[in-house]
Amino acid sequence: MDDPYAPARDALAGDGLAGDAGDGDTPDFDDSDPAVLAARLDDADPLSAFADRYRVPDDVLYMDGNSLGPASDAALASVDRVVEEWRDLLIGGWTDADPPWFSVGERLGDALAPLVGADPAEVVVGNSITVNLHTLIGTFLDELLAGNGPEREGFEAADGTWAPNGNPDTDPAVLVNELDFPSDHYAIRAQLRQRGIDPDEKLRVVESRDGRTIDPRDIEAALATHDDVGIVWMPTALYRSGQLFDVARTAEAAHEAGAYAGVDAAHSAGAVPHAFGDAGVDFAVWCTYKYLNAGPGAIGALFVAERHHGLTPALAGWWGHEKATQFEMKMTYTPAGSAGAWQIGTPPLLAAAPLEGSVELLREAGIDRLRAKSLALTDFLIALVDDRLPEVAVGTPREHAGRGGHVALEHPEAERLSKALTDRGVVVDFRPPNVVRVCPAAPYTSFADVLAVVDEIETVLESGAHEEYATSEGGVT
């Protein structure tokens, strides 16, 4: 069978949970037993050995890697190496460590670039995701206020009518959507306010038709309706439902409207291959503690297209200075001629170290193979839910092109259900009002794990065990 995951895809397509041998005619195992299907899928899985290189307790079914990925042997080894260098080399580690600490942002950016479809100079590691959002939104708002719109071949640039005088008629707007991660809106509002722009007027929000997803036609309609949009800011994947966006379509629509295209890739980087360069994305941010498995509070990452290199960042700091003259300590800031200009302060080495090992594991596995397995795992999960959990709705798009790395399971008692599952060793999370997010991450999750999770959900719901748990007021798990 050419595709080791075909039976999972076929199960979701309606061919039964077991599928067939791949020829469309001859079943090669008992189609009445999902456990047999899970075992066959695991036996054929070319990535199955990677699970042994991640540290997940034996008594835990970990389905929360979309919030925090687990430690890997490679990540822990990277941390140990940097700690030893700190102990043995002291300040000499900046130049004498192997590799030198001084280039950590650029070096790790080089490693991440293939995962997002970028040239090495377009990606850098530094700051945190929200700090990166602040500096990039601020940078491109400043460009708009100076009359500089995006320049993309085949698209008309912005007309330059925006002006830095606080005039509501000429202030640029930022287009977002109502299902965004809230922190994005906090940061964008702050950057608008700092420029004398009223965010209540100029943060334009695309509404959802169903409370789960954003229709790309509504993004395009908003651009057609509002001629003041200077930045289109959308996620690559929605944090609650897991909807995957068509980044190239969004970027094209932004550029046709004379707007910059920025994306938040926090909920897809490391799980979904991206092509930011080919898609025409102007700038992007993401974290490294989710699918990139770099640890709690790990360092952030960003992308700035080469055509924008040389701009002065809105939040300038000495670590973004051109490297050749950084230690001349001049009072005039000269930005690096790469994405490295958007670094701000001295990089936290202990927050960056795990990423070195974790990203090498992902690159060894291959982002395309990880994506193929991720889709198969979520295919299997959705098929099992359809078959066995009539009380549960799937809030994640079913088509592969519209699905990220996790599945949103909707149930009116989702919070209680998530607590009951956690107490039974199934680590998921709850997102109000009714979503249990289940993330069978490809590097360390088996198909047998997915089946075991559904078994536990079925047991909890049938027994009513979740009814013993109290609900909180607006919290998440």
C-alpha positions as CSV (number, residue, x, y, z in Angstrom):
1,M,0.0,0.0,0.0
2,D,1.6,3.3,-1.1
3,D,-0.2,5.4,1.5
4,P,0.3,3.9,5.0
5,Y,-2.5,6.1,6.3
6,A,-5.1,5.4,3.6
7,P,-7.4,3.3,5.9
8,A,-7.8,6.3,8.3
9,R,-8.8,8.6,5.4
10,D,-11.1,6.0,4.0
11,A,-12.8,5.6,7.4
12,L,-13.6,9.2,7.5
13,A,-14.8,9.1,3.9
14,G,-17.4,6.6,4.9
15,D,-15.8,3.3,4.0
16,G,-15.9,2.0,7.5
17,L,-13.5,2.3,10.4
18,A,-11.2,-0.5,9.1
19,G,-11.0,0.4,5.4
20,D,-9.3,-2.0,2.9
21,A,-6.0,-3.1,1.6
22,G,-5.7,0.0,-0.6
23,D,-7.0,-1.5,-3.8
24,G,-10.6,-0.4,-3.1
25,D,-12.0,-4.0,-3.2
26,T,-10.4,-6.5,-0.8
27,P,-10.7,-6.0,2.9
28,D,-7.4,-7.2,4.5
29,F,-8.6,-7.2,8.1
30,D,-11.7,-7.3,10.3
31,D,-13.7,-4.1,9.5
32,S,-15.7,-4.5,12.7
33,D,-12.9,-3.8,15.1
34,P,-11.3,-0.3,15.3
35,A,-8.5,-1.8,17.5
36,V,-7.4,-3.9,14.6
37,L,-7.4,-0.8,12.3
38,A,-5.4,1.2,14.9
39,A,-2.8,-1.6,15.2
40,R,-2.5,-1.9,11.4
41,L,-2.0,1.9,11.1
42,D,0.6,1.9,13.8
43,D,2.5,-1.0,12.3
44,A,2.6,0.8,8.9
45,D,3.4,4.2,10.4
46,P,6.9,5.4,9.1
47,L,7.1,7.9,12.0
48,S,6.2,5.5,14.8
49,A,9.7,5.3,16.2
50,F,9.8,9.1,17.0
51,A,7.5,8.6,19.9
52,D,10.3,6.9,21.9
53,R,12.3,10.2,21.7
54,Y,9.7,12.2,23.5
55,R,9.1,12.2,27.3
56,V,5.4,11.5,28.0
57,P,4.6,9.6,31.2
58,D,3.5,6.1,30.7
59,D,0.1,6.6,32.4
60,V,-0.8,9.7,30.4
61,L,-2.5,10.0,27.0
62,Y,-1.2,13.5,26.1
63,M,-3.5,15.3,23.7
64,D,-2.6,18.9,24.5
65,G,0.5,19.5,22.3
66,N,-1.3,22.4,20.6
67,S,-0.9,24.2,24.0
68,L,2.4,22.8,25.1
69,G,4.5,20.2,23.4
70,P,6.3,17.6,25.5
71,A,10.0,17.4,26.2
72,S,12.2,15.4,23.8
73,D,15.6,13.9,24.5
74,A,17.0,16.2,21.9
75,A,15.6,19.3,23.5
76,L,16.8,18.3,26.9
77,A,20.2,17.6,25.5
78,S,20.4,21.1,24.0
79,V,19.5,22.6,27.4
80,D,22.1,20.5,29.2
81,R,24.7,21.7,26.7
82,V,24.0,25.4,27.1
83,V,24.0,25.0,30.9
84,E,27.4,23.3,30.7
85,E,28.7,26.1,28.5
86,W,27.4,28.7,30.9
87,R,29.1,26.9,33.8
88,D,32.4,26.4,32.0
89,L,32.7,29.4,29.6
90,L,30.9,32.1,31.5
91,I,30.6,35.2,29.4
92,G,32.9,33.5,26.8
93,G,29.9,31.5,25.7
94,W,28.8,34.3,23.5
95,T,31.8,33.8,21.3
96,D,33.4,30.5,22.3
97,A,30.5,28.1,22.7
98,D,29.9,25.6,20.0
99,P,27.9,27.1,18.3
100,P,28.4,30.7,19.7
101,W,25.5,32.1,21.6
102,F,25.8,35.4,19.7
103,S,24.2,34.0,16.6
104,V,21.4,32.0,18.3
105,G,18.5,34.0,16.9
106,E,19.7,33.9,13.3
107,R,20.9,30.3,13.5
108,L,17.6,29.0,14.9
109,G,15.8,31.2,12.3
110,D,17.7,29.3,9.6
111,A,16.5,26.0,11.0
112,L,12.9,27.1,11.2
113,A,12.8,28.8,7.8
114,P,12.1,25.5,5.8
115,L,9.1,24.8,8.0
116,V,7.3,28.0,7.0
117,G,8.6,28.2,3.4
118,A,11.0,31.1,3.8
119,D,14.5,32.1,3.0
120,P,16.8,31.8,6.0
121,A,17.3,35.6,6.3
122,E,13.6,36.1,6.5
123,V,13.2,34.2,9.8
124,V,14.6,35.0,13.2
125,V,14.1,33.7,16.7
126,G,13.7,36.2,19.5
127,N,11.4,37.9,22.0
128,S,8.0,36.4,22.6
129,I,5.1,36.0,20.2
130,T,3.1,38.9,21.6
131,V,6.2,41.2,21.7
132,N,6.9,40.2,18.1
133,L,3.3,41.0,17.2
134,H,3.6,44.5,18.8
135,T,6.8,45.4,16.9
136,L,5.6,44.1,13.5
137,I,2.1,45.6,13.6
138,G,3.7,48.8,14.8
139,T,6.3,48.7,12.0
140,F,3.8,48.3,9.3
141,L,1.4,50.9,10.7
142,D,4.3,53.3,10.6
143,E,4.9,52.5,7.0
144,L,1.3,53.1,6.2
145,L,1.3,56.4,8.0
146,A,4.3,57.4,6.0
147,G,2.4,56.7,2.8
148,N,4.2,53.4,2.1
149,G,1.9,50.6,1.1
150,P,2.9,47.0,0.1
151,E,4.7,46.5,-3.1
152,R,3.9,43.3,-4.9
153,E,4.3,42.6,-8.6
154,G,0.9,42.5,-10.3
155,F,-0.9,44.4,-7.5
156,E,-1.6,48.1,-7.1
157,A,0.2,49.6,-4.1
158,A,-1.7,51.5,-1.5
159,D,-2.5,55.1,-2.6
160,G,-0.6,56.7,0.3
161,T,-3.5,58.8,1.5
162,W,-3.0,57.8,5.1
163,A,-1.4,60.5,7.2
164,P,0.0,60.6,10.8
165,N,-2.3,63.3,12.0
166,G,-5.0,61.3,13.8
167,N,-7.6,62.0,11.1
168,P,-10.3,59.3,11.2
169,D,-10.8,59.8,7.5
170,T,-7.2,58.9,6.6
171,D,-6.1,56.6,9.5
172,P,-5.3,53.1,8.4
173,A,-7.4,50.2,9.8
174,V,-6.4,46.7,10.7
175,L,-8.7,43.8,9.6
176,V,-9.0,40.9,12.1
177,N,-11.6,38.3,12.9
178,E,-13.8,37.7,15.9
179,L,-12.4,34.2,16.5
180,D,-8.8,35.3,16.9
181,F,-6.8,34.5,19.9
182,P,-7.6,37.5,22.2
183,S,-4.0,38.6,22.8
184,D,-3.7,39.5,19.1
185,H,-6.5,42.1,19.5
186,Y,-5.0,43.4,22.7
187,A,-1.6,44.1,21.0
188,I,-3.1,45.6,17.8
189,R,-5.4,47.9,19.8
190,A,-2.4,49.0,21.8
191,Q,-0.4,49.8,18.7
192,L,-3.3,51.7,17.1
193,R,-3.7,53.8,20.3
194,Q,0.0,54.6,20.5
195,R,-0.4,56.3,17.1
196,G,-3.5,58.3,18.0
197,I,-5.8,55.9,16.1
198,D,-9.0,54.9,17.8
199,P,-9.2,51.1,17.8
200,D,-12.9,51.2,18.2
201,E,-13.1,52.8,14.8
202,K,-10.1,51.2,13.1
203,L,-9.9,47.6,14.3
204,R,-12.3,46.1,11.8
205,V,-13.6,42.7,12.7
206,V,-14.8,39.9,10.3
207,E,-17.6,38.1,11.9
208,S,-18.1,34.3,11.9
209,R,-21.2,32.8,10.2
210,D,-21.3,29.8,12.5
211,G,-19.2,30.6,15.6
212,R,-16.6,28.1,14.5
213,T,-15.0,29.3,11.3
214,I,-14.3,32.3,9.2
215,D,-15.4,32.2,5.6
216,P,-12.7,33.7,3.3
217,R,-15.4,35.4,1.2
218,D,-16.2,37.5,4.3
219,I,-12.6,38.6,4.5
220,E,-12.8,39.6,0.9
221,A,-16.1,41.3,1.4
222,A,-14.8,43.4,4.3
223,L,-11.9,44.6,2.1
224,A,-14.3,45.5,-0.7
225,T,-16.5,47.4,1.8
226,H,-13.7,49.3,3.7
227,D,-11.1,51.1,1.7
228,D,-9.1,52.1,4.8
229,V,-7.7,48.7,5.6
230,G,-3.9,48.8,5.6
231,I,-3.1,45.5,7.3
232,V,-5.0,42.2,7.1
233,W,-4.1,40.2,10.2
234,M,-5.4,36.6,10.2
235,P,-4.3,33.3,11.8
236,T,-3.0,30.4,9.9
237,A,-5.3,28.3,12.1
238,L,-8.0,29.2,14.6
239,Y,-7.1,28.3,18.1
240,R,-10.6,27.0,19.1
241,S,-11.9,25.1,16.1
242,G,-8.7,24.3,14.4
243,Q,-9.8,25.7,11.0
244,L,-6.9,26.1,8.7
245,F,-6.9,29.3,6.5
246,D,-5.9,29.6,2.9
247,V,-2.9,31.9,3.5
248,A,-2.2,32.6,-0.1
249,R,-5.8,33.6,-0.8
250,T,-5.9,35.9,2.2
251,A,-2.5,37.5,1.2
252,E,-3.7,38.0,-2.4
253,A,-6.9,39.7,-1.3
254,A,-4.9,42.0,1.0
255,H,-2.5,43.0,-1.7
256,E,-5.3,43.6,-4.2
257,A,-6.8,46.0,-1.6
258,G,-3.4,47.7,-1.1
259,A,-2.9,46.2,2.3
260,Y,-0.1,44.3,4.0
261,A,-0.7,40.6,4.8
262,G,0.3,39.4,8.3
263,V,-0.4,36.1,9.9
264,D,-0.3,34.5,13.3
265,A,1.1,30.9,12.8
266,A,1.1,29.9,16.5
267,H,-1.5,27.1,16.0
268,S,0.1,25.5,12.9
269,A,3.9,26.1,12.9
270,G,5.6,22.7,13.2
271,A,2.4,20.8,12.3
272,V,1.4,22.2,8.9
273,P,3.9,23.0,6.1
274,H,3.7,26.7,5.1
275,A,5.0,28.7,2.1
276,F,5.0,32.2,3.4
277,G,7.4,33.3,0.6
278,D,5.4,31.9,-2.3
279,A,2.1,33.0,-0.7
280,G,3.2,36.6,-0.5
281,V,2.9,37.0,3.2
282,D,4.5,40.3,4.4
283,F,5.1,39.3,8.0
284,A,4.3,36.6,10.5
285,V,4.7,35.6,14.2
286,W,4.5,32.3,16.0
287,C,5.5,30.7,19.3
288,T,7.7,27.6,19.7
289,Y,6.2,25.9,22.7
290,K,3.2,24.3,20.9
291,Y,3.9,22.0,17.9
292,L,7.6,23.0,17.9
293,N,7.9,21.4,21.4
294,A,10.5,23.9,22.7
295,G,9.2,24.1,26.3
296,P,7.0,26.4,28.5
297,G,7.6,30.0,27.7
298,A,10.1,29.2,24.9
299,I,11.4,31.9,22.7
300,G,9.2,33.4,19.9
301,A,9.9,33.5,16.2
302,L,9.0,35.8,13.3
303,F,9.1,36.2,9.6
304,V,9.6,39.4,7.6
305,A,9.7,39.1,3.8
306,E,13.0,40.2,2.2
307,R,11.4,43.1,0.4
308,H,10.8,44.8,3.8
309,H,14.3,44.3,5.1
310,G,15.9,47.6,6.1
311,L,12.8,49.1,7.7
312,T,13.2,50.5,11.2
313,P,11.3,48.3,13.7
314,A,8.7,50.0,15.8
315,L,10.3,48.5,18.9
316,A,14.0,48.9,18.3
317,G,16.6,47.3,20.6
318,W,20.3,46.7,20.5
319,W,20.0,43.0,19.5
320,G,18.4,44.0,16.2
321,H,21.3,46.2,15.3
322,E,23.5,45.2,12.4
323,K,25.9,42.6,13.8
324,A,29.1,44.0,12.3
325,T,28.9,47.2,14.3
326,Q,26.7,46.1,17.2
327,F,29.4,46.4,19.9
328,E,30.6,49.8,18.7
329,M,27.8,51.1,20.9
330,K,26.8,53.9,18.7
331,M,23.8,56.0,19.8
332,T,22.3,55.8,16.3
333,Y,20.5,52.6,15.6
334,T,21.3,50.8,12.4
335,P,18.9,47.9,11.8
336,A,20.2,44.6,10.6
337,G,19.5,43.9,6.9
338,S,17.4,40.9,7.6
339,A,14.6,39.7,9.8
340,G,17.1,39.9,12.6
341,A,16.4,43.6,12.9
342,W,13.2,42.8,14.7
343,Q,15.1,41.2,17.6
344,I,15.0,43.5,20.6
345,G,16.8,42.5,23.7
346,T,19.5,40.0,24.5
347,P,18.1,36.5,23.7
348,P,17.3,34.3,26.7
349,L,19.6,31.4,26.0
350,L,17.9,29.0,28.3
351,A,14.5,29.7,26.6
352,A,16.0,29.2,23.2
353,A,18.2,26.1,23.8
354,P,15.4,23.5,23.7
355,L,14.3,24.7,20.3
356,E,17.6,23.6,18.8
357,G,17.0,20.0,19.6
358,S,13.3,20.0,19.1
359,V,13.4,21.5,15.6
360,E,16.0,19.1,14.4
361,L,13.7,16.2,15.4
362,L,10.9,17.7,13.3
363,R,13.2,18.3,10.4
364,E,14.4,14.7,10.6
365,A,10.8,13.5,10.5
366,G,9.9,15.9,7.7
367,I,7.2,18.5,7.8
368,D,5.3,16.9,4.9
369,R,5.3,13.4,6.6
370,L,4.3,15.0,9.9
371,R,1.3,16.7,8.2
372,A,0.3,13.4,6.5
373,K,0.3,11.6,9.8
374,S,-1.5,14.4,11.6
375,L,-4.3,14.4,9.0
376,A,-4.6,10.6,9.4
377,L,-4.7,10.8,13.2
378,T,-7.5,13.4,13.1
379,D,-9.3,11.5,10.3
380,F,-9.3,8.5,12.6
381,L,-10.4,10.6,15.6
382,I,-13.3,12.2,13.7
383,A,-14.4,8.8,12.3
384,L,-14.5,7.3,15.8
385,V,-16.4,10.2,17.2
386,D,-19.0,10.0,14.4
387,D,-19.3,6.3,15.0
388,R,-19.4,6.1,18.8
389,L,-20.2,9.5,20.4
390,P,-23.6,10.7,19.2
391,E,-23.6,13.4,21.9
392,V,-20.5,15.0,20.6
393,A,-20.3,17.3,17.6
394,V,-17.1,17.9,15.6
395,G,-16.5,21.6,15.3
396,T,-13.4,21.3,13.1
397,P,-13.6,21.4,9.3
398,R,-13.5,17.9,7.9
399,E,-11.8,18.6,4.6
400,H,-8.0,18.3,4.8
401,A,-7.3,21.7,3.4
402,G,-9.4,23.4,6.1
403,R,-8.1,21.4,9.1
404,G,-5.1,22.2,11.3
405,G,-3.6,19.8,13.9
406,H,-6.3,19.5,16.5
407,V,-10.0,18.6,16.6
408,A,-12.6,20.6,18.5
409,L,-15.1,18.3,20.1
410,E,-18.3,20.1,21.1
411,H,-20.4,19.0,24.0
412,P,-22.7,21.1,26.3
413,E,-20.8,19.8,29.3
414,A,-17.3,20.3,27.8
415,E,-15.7,21.8,30.8
416,R,-16.8,18.9,33.1
417,L,-15.9,16.4,30.5
418,S,-12.4,17.8,30.1
419,K,-11.9,17.7,33.9
420,A,-13.1,14.1,34.1
421,L,-10.7,13.1,31.3
422,T,-7.8,14.8,32.9
423,D,-8.4,12.9,36.1
424,R,-8.3,9.7,34.1
425,G,-4.9,10.5,32.5
426,V,-6.3,11.9,29.2
427,V,-4.8,15.4,29.0
428,V,-7.0,17.6,26.8
429,D,-8.1,21.2,27.2
430,F,-11.3,23.2,27.4
431,R,-12.2,26.3,25.5
432,P,-15.5,28.1,26.3
433,P,-18.2,27.7,25.8
434,N,-18.4,24.0,24.7
435,V,-15.2,22.8,23.2
436,V,-12.8,20.1,24.3
437,R,-9.7,20.3,22.1
438,V,-8.0,17.0,21.3
439,C,-4.6,17.2,19.7
440,P,-3.1,13.9,18.5
441,A,0.3,15.4,17.6
442,A,2.1,13.4,14.9
443,P,5.6,13.0,16.4
444,Y,4.5,11.2,19.6
445,T,0.9,10.0,19.2
446,S,-0.2,6.6,18.0
447,F,-3.5,5.5,16.5
448,A,-3.9,3.3,19.5
449,D,-3.7,6.4,21.6
450,V,-6.5,8.0,19.7
451,L,-8.7,5.0,20.1
452,A,-7.9,4.9,23.8
453,V,-9.0,8.6,24.1
454,V,-12.3,7.9,22.5
455,D,-12.8,4.9,24.7
456,E,-12.3,7.1,27.7
457,I,-14.7,9.8,26.4
458,E,-17.3,7.2,25.7
459,T,-16.9,5.7,29.2
460,V,-17.2,9.0,30.9
461,L,-20.3,10.1,29.0
462,E,-22.1,6.8,29.3
463,S,-21.4,6.6,33.1
464,G,-22.2,10.3,33.7
465,A,-18.9,10.6,35.6
466,H,-18.4,14.1,34.3
467,E,-21.5,15.3,36.2
468,E,-19.5,15.0,39.4
469,Y,-17.3,18.0,38.5
470,A,-18.1,21.6,39.1
471,T,-17.7,24.3,36.4
472,S,-15.7,27.5,36.8
473,E,-16.6,31.0,35.7
474,G,-15.1,31.6,32.2
475,G,-11.9,29.6,32.8
476,V,-10.0,27.2,30.6
477,T,-8.1,24.0,31.3
